[in-house]
């Protein structure tokens, strides 16, 4: 089943994000190589694809996991959590309807 991992950053998270990003991206690449990643990306803090110093306010990941518990465990072990990037992470079942 698909699950949405919806994360909210702490204030001024950009430096922490940049430091932990290689490990965070490696985990996403692993999901992608397994054919389980539907989409992933951050929420820019301002209305542009490259927010520069404004940084990001959170992230959205939609991926396939065997269960909600597995998705939650995966989210809980994200390098961004260890680095203090995320203030809150919500994991929910997701049903893709379109496209």
N, C-alpha and C positions, 0 to 999 in steps of 0.2 A: 504494500500500500504506500501511497505518497504521504509525506508529512511536510508541513511548513515549519521552518525554524525562523522565528521572528525575533530579532534582537534589537535592543535599544542601547546605544552607547552612553557612557558617562560623559559629562561635559569635557570639552577640550581633549578628546580622545585621539587626535590625529597622530601625535608622536608615538603613543602606545600602539596604535594600529600599524604604523609603518615598521616598527620594530618586530612585531609578531606576524606580520603579513606573510613572509615566506613559508612559515610552518602552517598557517591558516590555509593558504592557497594549495599547499601540498596535499592537505587532507581533501580539499575539494577536487583536485586533480585525480586523486585515488577513487573517489566516488564516480567521477566522469569516466575513468578508464574501465570501471566495472559496469558502465551503462546505467547507473542509478541516479545521476544528477540531472534534474530537469532544468533548473536555473539557479543562479546565485549572483548576488551583487549587493553593494551598499546603497544606502539612501543618502544622497548628497544633502548637506546642510542648507545649501542655497539652490535655486532653480537653474542648475547647469550641470553638465556631465562631469566637468572638472572644477570642483569647488575650491581648489587651491587650499589656502590656509584655513578656510571655513570648515573644511573637513566633512565628516559624515555624522549622521545621527543614529545609525543602526544598519542592519543588514536583513536580507531575506534570502533564505535558501529553501528550495523545494527539491526533495530527493526521496528515493524509495528506500524503505527500511522494512525488515520483517515484522516489526511491531512498534507501537508507541514507546514502549520501554527501551527498545534499541535506538530509536530516534532520539529519545531524551538523553540516553547515555552518550551517544555521539555528540550531541549538542553540549552536554556538560563537560566534555573533555576537549572542547575547542581551545586552541592556543590563545584566542582573544579573551577567553575567560581567565586563564592563568595570568595574562598580561594586564588584566584590569580594564580592558576596553569596554566590555559589556556591563551595564547596570542591571539589565533584565533580559531573560531569554524565555520565550514562550514556544512550546512545541505543540502543534495541533495536527490531527489528521487533515488531509487535503484531498479533495475530489476534483480532478481536472475535468472540465466540461468542454471548454473551447480553447484553442482551435483544435 
